[in-house]
Amino acid sequence: KRYGYHRTSTREQHLDRGIKEITAIVSRTIWNWTDQQTGKNFNCPRYQVLKEDVLRAGDELIITE
């Protein structure tokens, strides 16, 4: 499976741009996960769920921003 994850830090940044970028990279993204949090670390809620509960060996994760 392929997953796309996109994070923005501020409301002025747009999630749409990252989703379009991910979709351009893979012809069919099964899931797009997004967070709008600080970029200082990866302690973003949806990223943690994706990393800990969703991704399996052999899955591909594409991260933007």
C-alpha positions in Angstrom: 0.0 0.0 0.0 1.0 3.6 -0.5 0.3 6.4 2.0 0.8 10.1 1.6 1.4 12.3 4.7 1.4 16.1 4.4 1.9 18.6 7.3 1.7 22.3 7.4 2.7 24.6 10.3 0.3 27.5 9.9 -3.2 28.2 8.6 -1.6 30.3 5.9 -0.1 27.2 4.3 -2.5 25.1 2.4 -3.0 21.3 2.7 -4.2 21.1 -0.9 -0.8 21.8 -2.4 0.8 18.8 -0.6 -2.1 16.5 -1.4 -1.7 17.5 -5.1 2.1 16.9 -4.9 1.6 13.4 -3.4 -1.1 12.5 -5.9 1.3 13.5 -8.7 4.0 11.2 -7.3 1.8 8.2 -7.1 -1.0 7.5 -9.5 -3.3 6.3 -6.8 -2.8 7.1 -3.2 -4.9 4.9 -1.0 -4.9 7.2 2.0 -3.8 10.8 2.5 -3.1 11.8 6.1 -2.7 15.4 7.1 -1.8 17.5 10.2 -1.5 21.2 10.7 1.2 21.4 13.4 4.6 22.7 14.1 7.4 21.4 12.0 9.9 21.2 14.8 9.4 17.4 15.3 7.2 14.5 14.2 4.9 14.6 17.3 1.9 15.2 15.2 -1.2 13.2 16.2 -2.1 11.7 12.8 1.5 11.0 11.9 1.9 9.0 15.1 -1.3 6.9 14.3 0.0 6.3 10.8 3.4 5.3 12.0 2.4 3.2 14.9 -1.0 1.7 13.9 -1.3 1.8 10.1 2.0 1.3 8.3 3.1 -2.3 7.7 6.3 -3.8 6.4 6.5 -3.1 2.6 4.2 -0.1 2.7 5.5 3.1 1.1 5.1 6.5 2.9 5.6 9.8 1.0 6.0 12.9 3.2 5.8 16.5 1.9 6.6 19.8 3.5 
